[in-house]
Amino acid sequence: MQKLLITGGKPLNGSVKIGGAKNAASKMIIACLLTEGVVTLENVPLQAETDIARELVTMLGAKTSLVDHTLTVSVAQIAETSAMELSRKNRLAILALAPLLHRAGHGYVPLLGGDKIGPRPVNFHLDALEKMGAVITQDEKGYRASVDGKLKGAVLELPYPSVGATETALLAGVLAVGRTVIKNAAIEPEIVDLIMMLQKMGAIIEMGAGRHIEIIGVDKLGGCFHHIIPDRMEVASYASMALATRGSIFCEGAKHRDLITFLNAVRRMGGSYEVKPNGILFTGAAKYNGLKLETDTHPGFMTDWQQPFLVALTQAEGTSVIHETVMPDRFGYTSVLVDMGANITLFDNCLGELPCRFKDQNFKHAAVINGPTPLNATNMTVPDIRAGLAYVVAALVASGTSELDGIEHLERGYEDLFGKLVSIGADVSMSG
């Protein structure tokens, strides 16, 4: 496997073009299974997550064509109802169950894979489908689902505003008989973008106040053309590089409305940003202040922003506190940062004000960062997408040359990361 070599210690400056949102594109590709019509998706990110979603729908009967960043998908009929032969196990597969139930009456998908960032139970997905009339069983390999007739609308109250469970409920509700209500739904920008795509296909979806989504099922959906929103996680990643290296990076295509909470954190720590008509310019500073952050579901501070931003906070004066309320085991990556010289202490009690699912559960879900601390290069193994990006940011700050393996995780989440790093002046190379 190839390794990424990064020599740090200098400011990064330049411009990067932000790709389409990974967490929107992959779900939209699966949503194409709902219709016989032709769906054209523009601004599709070219990374491994897109490849997995495309492989999944192709396996089930889709014909696809990718030209540059535009993907055309046509599913005239469902040719296969089992996704068990996927070359890479991924959490995306569970989202295929609702379309398979609509189009074929049954489906079989593998047990979940994906990043190892703590338990992400699938029961929210399955409970929603069962309340709508599906019969679901689990064996040692996967989940089988079937329905007698059609799925039926239901009132679904999610125990937590899970993005994945909200997506399953949306895909199930749009073609179900009658009315479906999702209470305590996720309202992330990627969810809203999926709703907009489904509306273009002919769905009736109403977003109410207080995480309330109402769907009136229709008999049939058609094709559409949809432009995917830019990836707000990618924006935060390059912004964190600008802050941590005290450089200046313009994120072309970044959308202000999807980054409000992140931008506030940038300003609070002493960095700066300028919103331009075609993107956002992030600029580092000579001195940063420590601050307190709590991750939360949208519109709160996104859990996927936490890792690269924490690296920037190692360069801030004083104490910073991050309370992770979304994923219980998301601070495992910090041990590598400590080895590099960072002063980070983890706690299992809640160091914040938000109601937290992990209180008294012995998860180390709060971090105290004292700085500033110089970082020194080391060899690292990337455990998942966002922790891997944090390692990249740390290596860019550190003195010396760091070696990163496991970079297939980065390739799953970022399009042309190597090329974009080179374009902003990073000293990077590949080996192996």
Secondary structure, DSSP 8 states (H G I E B T S, - for coil): --EEEEE--S--EEEEE--B-HHHHHHHHHHGGG-SSEEEEES---SHHHHHHHHHHHHTT-EEEEETTEEEEE-SS----B-TT-SS--GGGGGGHHHHHHHHSEEEEE---S--SS---SHHHHHHHHHTT-EEEE-SSEEEEE-SS--B--EEE-SS--HHHHHHHHHHHTTSBSEEEEES----HHHHHHHHHHHHHT-EEEEETTTEEEEE--S----EEEE--B-HHHHHHHHHHHHHHT-EEEEET--GGG-HHHHHHHHHHT-EEEEETTEEEEE--S--B--EEEB-STTSB-HHHHHHHHHHHTTSBEEEEEE--S-TTTTTTHHHHHHTT-EEEEESS--SSS--TTTTTT---EEEEEE----B--EEE--SHHHHHHHHHHHHHSBSEEEEE-THHHHHH-TTHHHHHHHTT-EEEEE-
